[in-house]
Amino acid sequence: MDEPSPVPVSPKKPGPAFPSLVPARLPVESRRLLDTFPQLVDRVFPLPGRFRAGLGRDVAELSLLLTSDRGDLPQGYLGRPALLSAYLRYFLPWNLYRLARLLPALPLALTDGDAVTDLGSGPLTLPLALWIARPEYRSLGLEFRCLDRTDGALKAGKRLFAALAGPESSWKIRTIHASLNAPVKGQPAALVTAVNVYNEVFGGIPHADSRALVQTAQREARRLAALSSPGGAIVVVEPGVPRSGEFIACLRAALMEQGRPPRSPCTHTGPCPFPGGKATAGEGRTGGEKRKWCHFAFDTADAPQALLALSAAAGLPKERAALSFLLAGGSGRPDLADKPPALSGAEMAIRILSDPFPLPADGKPGRYGRYGCSEKGAVLAAGEKQTVYGMNPGTLLRMPVPAPDKERRDPKTTALVVEPQ
């Protein structure tokens, strides 16, 4: 299933409905399974009442360890029963929710007999999400190699997957209790994935040490490419925070060096216009300003109510969710082409990234904009409120390439200004 072709922009079409990489709402089947997932966790891992009262506290503790107290995060932290319980009931469902919003649009094209290698699988987050979000794959004979350093998390995930998919599932799940750099036996995989893994790898690198971040990305790109078949796909998903976006941009460049060009969300193979990190004196006004990073944020109105309630109890209300991701693949596969389809030489594709924001009036009050990515670099899609709000983060537009002497640039960011209608 390929992602939708970019839509031509027509000035005659009022209130446009643009196709989006991240849909405004979950598919019905995905929502049904996610709504019942908290009950599934309780059924497989019953939580005594005396421990349930402290669940919100355990979630808050783990959240602190995973964010501001990362230096205190012990290896194999999911081996602690209280933290594993908090992870299964809070972090795992939220990760499944994010992936269920993303996975339906990715052109993965798995076929019967394919292998999937999932690095840092934890409680089998990726296999669970793929089962929930891509029902067309459930009948395929897929082999999953799920690698993680915490045996307890793998075992918990295997039990959850068995409860979700049932005993007749055609998917073979093989868990590998090992570190991230351990060898994985078997044929090269048609799909290699790493979900919420690399933030723990680069978490100890100082923010000022961009060289170490690039070297880490190059090392991991070699590993990902070696594990996948020549025409295979690589999917990396990280939290939608600035440091993760910076790492994804580094990984994108490193994977291109391995012959694995970006497929999504990128619309091109040129330099990333939103690489995160800090601008240099040559590209910033004075140097040192924070650059925008590639990420996609969406509201959580259709998340499971039990999950929203637990988030509130933990003091972590979540009205928005965000992620940074990359799908890369061999250029020999037509479903993993380097550019979106249906583009002529006079057209360019634009991927919308940001939320809408008001623009200075400049004689035209009521105008709004969103930033986007294109082969021409950063783009500012500007227009009336109805049009701009009709695009979600992830929207893919098709626009004419302006002649050099007709280009308009945003004076604040130098982004190319386009006017979708």
N, C-alpha and C positions, 0 to 999 in steps of 0.2 A: 504494500500500500504506500504509494508515494504521497508526498505532501502536496496540497493543492497548488495548481499553477498560479502565478501571480495574476491579479486581475488588471485588465486595462482600465485606466481611469477615464471616465466619461463625464464631461461637464453637464450633460443632460440628465444625469441620474441623481435625484435628490436623496439625501439620507443614505449614503452607500453602506452596504454591509460587506466589509472586507474580510477575506479569509485570514484566520489567525493560526499561528503555530500552536499556541496555548489556547484552547477553546474557552469561551466564557463560562461554560458549565461542564461538569463531568458527563460522559455518556451514561445512559440509564443503567446499563449492566454494571459498569464500574462503580457507580454510586451505590447500587444495591449491595455489592460485595464489601465495599468500604464501610457502609453503615453497619453491617453485621460483624465486621472484623473485631471490634472490642469484645463482643460476646464470644467470638471464637477463641480469642486469647484467654478469656476467663474460663472457658470450658477446658482448654488444653492445659492451662496453668492456673488452677484455682488459687485465689488469693484470700487467705483467712481474714475475717473482719478486723481483727486487731492490727493487721498490717495494712489493710485498705485505708484506714484512717490516716496513715502516714505516707500514702502514695504521693500526694501533692508535694510533700516535703522532699521525698526521694527524687522526684522529677526536677524540682528546683535545684537540688544539690548536683545532680548530674548535668543539668544545663550550665551551672556555674563552672563545673570542671571542663566542659566542652567549649567554653567561651573564655571568660576572663581569667580563669585559673588553669589554663591549659598546661602550664608548667608543672602543676601538681597532678596531672592526669597519668595514672599508672598504666603501664602496658598490661593488656588483658583486663581492663577495668570491667568489661562485661562478664568477667568470671565472678564478680561479687553479686550474690543473689538479689539484694535490694536494688542495685543499679541495673541489673539485667531486667528485673521486673519493671522498673521505671522505663527502661528503653523499649521493651516490648509493648507497653501500654501507651506511651507518648511519642517517643522519637520514631519508632518504626511506623506507626500509623500515619504520622505526618509525612515521613519520607514516601510511603506508599501513595499518599494523596498527591504529593508533588509529581511523582512519576506517572501516576494515572492521568494527570493533566497533560503531560509531555509525550509519553510513549505512543499514543495513537497516531501522532503526526509524523513519526520518524520512519523513513523508508528502510526498514531493516531487512525485508525480503528473506526470511528464514524458510528453509525447506526441510522436508523429512530427512532425518539422518544427520542434520547439522549438529555441531558442537558449540556450546556457549561457555566461555571461561569468564568467571566473575571474580574479580580480585577484591579482597577485603569484604567478603560477602556478608559478614556478621550473621544475623538471623535470616539469611537468604532474602534480603530485601529485594534484589533485582528479580529473581525467579518469581517471588510472590507478586510483585508489581506487574510483571509481564503476563502472568496468568490472569490477573484482574483486568488489565487494560487491553490486552490483545487476544480476545477469545478465538480468533481465527487460527491461532497457533496451538490451541489446546489438544488438537487431535494429532499433531505431528510427533514423530519419535525423536525428540530432542534430548541431547545429553548435556547436562549442566555440570561443570567442574567448579565448585564453590570453595574458594580458598580464604581462610582467615586464621589469625593467630590465636583466637579464643575458641577453644573446643566447645565450651558451654553454649556460646551463641550459635554455632553451627548446628548443634544438636537441637537447640530450641527451634531454630528455623526449619529444620527438617520435620519436626513434629507439627509445626504450624502449617507447613506446606501440605503434608499428608492430610491434615484435617480440612484444608481449603480445597484441594484438588480431588481428594478421595482416593481409595485404594486402586482404582482402575486407571489412574493417570498414565498416559503414554510417555511422560517425561521421566528420564532417569536422572536422579540427583546424586552426584558423587561429591562428598565433602572432603576437603584437604586441610588438615590442621597443620598450618605452617606459616612462616613469615611471608611477607609480600613478594620477596625476591626468590622464593622457592621454585624449582622447576615444576611444570605441569605436564604430566604424561598424556600422550594421545595425539591425534591428528590436530593440525592447526585449526583454530576455531573460526567458524563463520562469523562469530560475534564475540568481541572481548569487551567487557564492561568493568567500570570502577565507579561506584556510587558512594559519595561522601567518604572517600578514602584518603585522597591526597592532602586534604587540610590537616590530617594528622602527620603526614610526611613532611610538609613544608612549614608546619606550625612553629617549629623551633628556629626557623631562619629569620634573622632580624629584617624588619621591613626595609631598611636601607640597603640591604645586601641583595641587589637585583641580580648580580652575577651568579650567586649561589642558587637563586630561584630558577634562572635559566638553565644552569647545569642540572638541577634536579629534574626539570621538565625534559631535558634532552635524554637523561638516563631513563626516565619512565617511558618516553616515546619509543626508545629502542626496545624496551621490554614489551610494551603493548604491540608493537609491530611484529616482534618475533613470535608472539603467541597467536597471532591471527593469520589466517590464510591470505595469499596474495590479493585476492579480491574481497577479503572480509571487511567487516565494519567494526569500528571502535567507538564506543560511547562512554564518555566521562561526564559525570554530573557532580556538581559541588554546590554548597550553599551560595546564595546570590549576594555575597558580601565582596567588598573591594579586593581583598587579598586573593580570594578564590578566582575572581574575574581576571586578575593579573596573571595568576598561574595558568588559567585556561588559555589566555592569549599566548603565553610562552609555549605551552604544550602544542597549540595549533601550529606555530612556526616550526617546532621540533618535529612534529609528525609529517609536515610537508617535506622536511629533509629526508624522511624515511619513505617517501613516495606515497604518503597517505594524505591526500588533499582533504580539506574541510568540505563537508556536505551540508551540514546544518549546525547552527542557524545562519552560517555565513552565506552570502550571495556571491562570493568571489574568492580568489586565491591571493589577492594582494595583501599588503600590510594591514593589520587590524587597526581600524580607526578608533577603537575603544579599548586600549590595552591596559587600562588601570595604571597603578603606580604613580610616580611623580614625574611631571614634565621637566625636561631639561631647559636650560636657558635658551637653546635654539628654537624650541617649540612653544615654550611658555612665555608670558610677558616678562617675568623676571626669573623663571625657573623655580621648581619646587612645588608648583601648584598640583593638586591632585587631579589626575586625568579620569575621565569617565570610564566605566568598565562595562563589559557586556553582561547583562543579566536580564531576567524576565520576572516581573512581579505580577501577582494576580490576587484577587480577593478570595476569601475562604468561606463565603456564605453557604456553599453546598458541602462543606466538610461535615463528617459525622458529628451529630450533636453531643454524643458522649465524649468525643475527643475535645470539642470546644469547651465542654464543662470541666474536663480535667485540666485543660490549659488555664482556665480561669482559677481553678482551685490551687494550681501551682504558682499563681501570680505571673503567668506568662500568656496573657490573652493574645490571640493571634488572629488579627483581622486580615492580614496579608501574608502571603507566602512568596518566596523568591528562590530562584535557582540560576546558576550559570552552568552551561553545558556545551559539549562539542560532540558532534558526530563526524567522524572522519572515515574515509574508505578508499579502496583502490579504484583508480580511474578506469579500470577495465570493465567494471560492472555498470550497465546502463542505468540501474536504479540508484547508483551512487555517483551520478554525474557531477562534474565540478561546479556547474551553474544551474540555477532553476530553469525549467523548461520554457519553451515558447517565447524566447527572447530573440528579437531581431538585432542586427548590428546597430540600429538606431535607438535601442531601448536599454534600460538598465533596471535591475531589480533592487528594491530597497526593503530592508528588514527594519521594521519599527521596534525600538527598544524601550523608550522612556514612557512615563506617564505624561498626560497632557499638562500644559502650563500656559498661563496667559502671556501674550506677547505685548511689547510696548505698542501703544496705539499707532503712532506714526501716521496719523490721519485716517486710520482704518480701525475704529474701536471694535471690541468684541472678537478679536482674532486670537487663536491659540496655536500651539505647536507641539510637536513630538520629535525627538531625535531618532535618527535611523542610521543604518549602515549600508554602504553601497560600494561598488568598484571605484567610485569617484571620491571615496572617503566618507567622512561624516556628513549627514544630511539633516536639514531641518525641514520637516513636513509641516507647512503652515496653512491655515485656512480658518473658515468659520467654525464655531464651537461644535455644531452638529456633525460636521465632516470629521474633525480631528477626534472627537469623542467616539466616532464610529470605528476607530482603529483600536485594537487591543495591542499590548506588547506582544510582539511576534508576528504582527500583520506583515504580509508580503505584498508590496506594490510593484507595479510595472509602470515606468514613466519614460518619456522620451529623454534621450541624452541631450542636454542643452549644448548649443554651439558655444565654443570658448568665449566669444564676444557677447553672449547672451546670459552667461552665468551670473546669478545673484548670490552673494555670500553674506552670511550673518556677521555683522560687525563685531559681535562679542566672541564668537567661537570659530569664525571663518568657515562654518559648515555651509555646504551648498543648500540653497533654499529652493524647495519645490512646492508646488501648489496642487495637491490632489483635490479632486472635485467629487 
